[in-house]
Amino acid sequence: MKAAEVVVIGGGVIGSAIAYNLAKAGVDVALCDRAHPPAGGTASGASAGGVRQQNRVGAELDLALRAIAIWRDLESELDADLLYRRDGMAICIDDERLLPALRRRIDGERAGGLLDVRLADGDELRRIVPDLSREIVAGSWCESDGHADPIRTTIGFQRAAGARGARIHPDTPALDVLRAGGRVQAVLTPQGPLPCRTVVLAAGPWTPALLKKLGCELPIRPGCLQMQATAAMPARLRPVLGWVGHGISLKQVPGGAYVVGGGWPGRGEPERYQADVIPESMRKSAAVVVGLIPALVGVPVVRAWVGWESFSEDDQPVIGALPGIEGVLIAAGFSGHGFALAPAVGEQVARAVVGGKIPDVLRPVGPDRFAASPAGGAKA
Ligand SMILES: Cc1cc2nc3c(=O)[nH]c(=O)nc-3n(C[C@H](O)[C@H](O)[C@H](O)COP(=O)(O)OP(=O)(O)OC[C@H]3O[C@@H](n4cnc5c(N)ncnc54)[C@H](O)[C@@H]3O)c2cc1C
């Protein structure tokens, strides 16, 4: 295969955003994926598409703030309709005893730079979302949160990367990363070796299998998340809704469907790239949703789907250079909230590759933070 300076392994939204930013910086980049991303059963193919800044901590909040600045003009930058809507998000509570914790979170996020987030009482939230349950007493309201279409976004990054010279190789699984003298030489694929100097591992929950080939171990594990959507309904809900303690995220997408997620489990065998819906997750999440929006009682659910996500030990992404092996970076472990971050992750990883130095915003989420972890540090 034709050599590239950098090979990105994994064409989900993260790998695609990285490939796009590298190509934009003039780097000779190739992206390989085992399937045609965003494939079914992957996180980017299944994502709920929430683009939120609130309810994030530490470096993830910094990345989210940067990502939102990029999201603002992303559709024109990629020349693609990503169905991005910046109509706000409310994370609701139905019990006044939860107010102190909610206030503390809001104060922490405002201190961290998210000035758009504030406390709203139930009546104000019902003015924004007229169908919201009377049980809701308050919530955190962030008007610059929103949602976008994850499949369009992934494809948008890939096409824009291709237009800037990136070579996209679907149906090209990375079987191994070949090295000589402690340096990367090539990515091995069934079509032959793809020579390169730098590799970015962005294979979601399948990244640990590649790390193993490199003699490394990081505390990243697969988790299967489930979604469902109703029939198309007249447009009534503009913001995204969450509900503390009930594991729900709810939005109405431009086609009219209400899309329900929030961490409900699916099941399957990630090693076989196989995932199934759990009917109990559908029943339970539907019961929760009608508690939040009673007007949805009787609205038919027409579709449910699942996707594998990579979860890190501390629920923060794992982004940076792999200690001990020159020329390998990782971007995985997004723990159920990486879609919104993708534009900033792409930008910062490309900056790390081009500048040869990890940007400050990525330092707290580097793989080296696990070195002292009993669950296993990077061993190269
Ligand atoms: C149901 C669900 C709902 C979510 N909702 C939200 C949300 O509302 N907001 C939010 O911000 N985040 C959300 N997330 C999280 C977000 O979608 C993910 O963090 C993000 O999509 C991760 O993208 P990725 O590119 O790292 O992984 P993936 O999309 O899984 O991509 C990994 C790619 O690697 C490829 N691959 C695997 N092995 C190999 C190999 N050996 N060689 C080549 N290619 C390989 C796969 O085919 C795949 O295309 C959700 C996730 C799920 C599952």
The ligand as an SDF file (V2000), in Angstrom:
LIG
                    3D

 53 58  0  0  0  0  0  0  0  0999 V2000
  -25.4030    4.7610   22.2340 C   0  0  0  0  0  0  0  0  0  0  0  0
  -24.3950    5.8510   22.4200 C   0  0  0  0  0  0  0  0  0  0  0  0
  -24.8300    7.1540   22.6620 C   0  0  0  0  0  0  0  0  0  0  0  0
  -23.8850    8.1910   22.7970 C   0  0  0  0  0  0  0  0  0  0  0  0
  -24.3200    9.4620   22.9640 N   0  0  0  0  0  0  0  0  0  0  0  0
  -23.4170   10.4830   23.0110 C   0  0  0  0  0  0  0  0  0  0  0  0
  -23.8410   11.8230   23.0980 C   0  0  0  0  0  0  0  0  0  0  0  0
  -25.0400   12.1180   23.1420 O   0  0  0  0  0  0  0  0  0  0  0  0
  -22.9030   12.8040   23.1260 N   0  0  0  0  0  0  0  0  0  0  0  0
  -21.5650   12.5220   23.0900 C   0  0  0  0  0  0  0  0  0  0  0  0
  -20.7620   13.4500   23.1480 O   0  0  0  0  0  0  0  0  0  0  0  0
  -21.1340   11.2420   22.9970 N   0  0  0  0  0  0  0  0  0  0  0  0
  -22.0270   10.2290   22.9520 C   0  0  0  0  0  0  0  0  0  0  0  0
  -21.6000    8.9420   22.8440 N   0  0  0  0  0  0  0  0  0  0  0  0
  -20.1680    8.6810   22.7810 C   0  0  0  0  0  0  0  0  0  0  0  0
  -19.6050    8.9550   21.4100 C   0  0  0  0  0  0  0  0  0  0  0  0
  -20.4920    8.5160   20.4000 O   0  0  0  0  0  0  0  0  0  0  0  0
  -18.2550    8.2540   21.3010 C   0  0  0  0  0  0  0  0  0  0  0  0
  -17.4160    8.7160   22.3420 O   0  0  0  0  0  0  0  0  0  0  0  0
  -17.5740    8.4920   19.9670 C   0  0  0  0  0  0  0  0  0  0  0  0
  -18.4470    8.1780   18.8920 O   0  0  0  0  0  0  0  0  0  0  0  0
  -16.3360    7.6110   19.8950 C   0  0  0  0  0  0  0  0  0  0  0  0
  -15.8600    7.6280   18.5810 O   0  0  0  0  0  0  0  0  0  0  0  0
  -14.5970    6.7530   18.1870 P   0  0  0  0  0  0  0  0  0  0  0  0
  -14.2020    7.1910   16.8450 O   0  0  0  0  0  0  0  0  0  0  0  0
  -13.5930    6.8060   19.2990 O   0  0  0  0  0  0  0  0  0  0  0  0
  -15.1040    5.2290   18.2240 O   0  0  0  0  0  0  0  0  0  0  0  0
  -15.9380    4.4020   17.1490 P   0  0  0  0  0  0  0  0  0  0  0  0
  -17.0160    5.1930   16.5680 O   0  0  0  0  0  0  0  0  0  0  0  0
  -16.2980    3.1000   17.8160 O   0  0  0  0  0  0  0  0  0  0  0  0
  -14.8880    4.1260   15.9920 O   0  0  0  0  0  0  0  0  0  0  0  0
  -13.8870    3.1580   16.1060 C   0  0  0  0  0  0  0  0  0  0  0  0
  -13.6310    2.6360   14.6980 C   0  0  0  0  0  0  0  0  0  0  0  0
  -12.5090    1.7510   14.7400 O   0  0  0  0  0  0  0  0  0  0  0  0
  -12.7410    0.7390   13.7750 C   0  0  0  0  0  0  0  0  0  0  0  0
  -11.8450   -0.3870   14.0910 N   0  0  0  0  0  0  0  0  0  0  0  0
  -11.9080   -1.2400   15.1320 C   0  0  0  0  0  0  0  0  0  0  0  0
  -10.9010   -2.0940   15.0940 N   0  0  0  0  0  0  0  0  0  0  0  0
  -10.1510   -1.7590   14.0070 C   0  0  0  0  0  0  0  0  0  0  0  0
   -8.9430   -2.2840   13.4310 C   0  0  0  0  0  0  0  0  0  0  0  0
   -8.2680   -3.2990   13.9820 N   0  0  0  0  0  0  0  0  0  0  0  0
   -8.4700   -1.7160   12.2960 N   0  0  0  0  0  0  0  0  0  0  0  0
   -9.1400   -0.6700   11.7070 C   0  0  0  0  0  0  0  0  0  0  0  0
  -10.2800   -0.1510   12.2250 N   0  0  0  0  0  0  0  0  0  0  0  0
  -10.7580   -0.6840   13.3600 C   0  0  0  0  0  0  0  0  0  0  0  0
  -14.2220    0.4400   13.9110 C   0  0  0  0  0  0  0  0  0  0  0  0
  -14.7300   -0.1900   12.7440 O   0  0  0  0  0  0  0  0  0  0  0  0
  -14.7980    1.8470   14.1200 C   0  0  0  0  0  0  0  0  0  0  0  0
  -15.2070    2.4300   12.8990 O   0  0  0  0  0  0  0  0  0  0  0  0
  -22.5070    7.8820   22.7150 C   0  0  0  0  0  0  0  0  0  0  0  0
  -22.0790    6.5700   22.4830 C   0  0  0  0  0  0  0  0  0  0  0  0
  -23.0070    5.5650   22.3150 C   0  0  0  0  0  0  0  0  0  0  0  0
  -22.5250    4.1580   22.0250 C   0  0  0  0  0  0  0  0  0  0  0  0
  1  2  1  0
  2  3  1  0
  2 52  2  0
  3  4  2  0
  4  5  1  0
  4 50  1  0
  5  6  2  0
  6  7  1  0
  6 13  1  0
  7  8  2  0
  7  9  1  0
  9 10  1  0
 10 11  2  0
 10 12  1  0
 12 13  2  0
 13 14  1  0
 14 15  1  0
 14 50  1  0
 15 16  1  0
 16 17  1  0
 16 18  1  0
 18 19  1  0
 18 20  1  0
 20 21  1  0
 20 22  1  0
 22 23  1  0
 23 24  1  0
 24 25  2  0
 24 26  1  0
 24 27  1  0
 27 28  1  0
 28 29  2  0
 28 30  1  0
 28 31  1  0
 31 32  1  0
 32 33  1  0
 33 34  1  0
 33 48  1  0
 34 35  1  0
 35 36  1  0
 35 46  1  0
 36 37  1  0
 36 45  1  0
 37 38  2  0
 38 39  1  0
 39 40  1  0
 39 45  2  0
 40 41  1  0
 40 42  2  0
 42 43  1  0
 43 44  2  0
 44 45  1  0
 46 47  1  0
 46 48  1  0
 48 49  1  0
 50 51  2  0
 51 52  1  0
 52 53  1  0
M  END
$$$$
